[in-house]
Amino acid sequence: MFDKKDLDTEALYARARAEAELIFNNPNTRKGRSLEKIIETVEYGHTAEWFLIEKVGYTDNPAMYQDVIDLDNDWVEVKVTKISQYIPSVLQRLNEHRRNLDLWGKPAANKAMIFINDPNENTYYKLGGYYEWDGFKFSEKTCLHLLKSMV
């Protein structure tokens, strides 16, 4: 578990704003949302990514709309959901998206992490699960990188 308050929130906001502006400037991804609303949505997910970068030593993935690169140099998809009961549906979307990327011949993350946070209740993020692609679906594993960082 980590607290958003323990992160460099200025750097986090700048990173989230940069991606939000890309989303906002494209009418297909904007979907009628204000820039402020997009920043809020992007920052919600980027908080977990920023924790991995700032506190665990992961690096930002320079590929467009990709999340982070772990200590083994593998791409990692990072998702955040409000409650643990939503994890199965997040996994289902991750699996479908990954299968589509494979069909289209596009590069994709072989690892995924799902964090849990209800922003209406607190600033704490909890790891809901760590997953690795088995060729058909993301299967739950143990992330050794996080054992010390999440204590």
Secondary structure, DSSP 8 states (H G I E B T S, - for coil): -EEGGGS-HHHHHHHHHHHHHHHHTSHHHHTT--HHHHHHHHHHHHHHHHHIIIII--EE--STT--EE-TTS-EEEEEEESSGGGHHHHHHHHHHHHHHHHHHT----SEEEEEE--TTT-SEEEEEEEEEE-SSSEEEE--TTHHHHT-
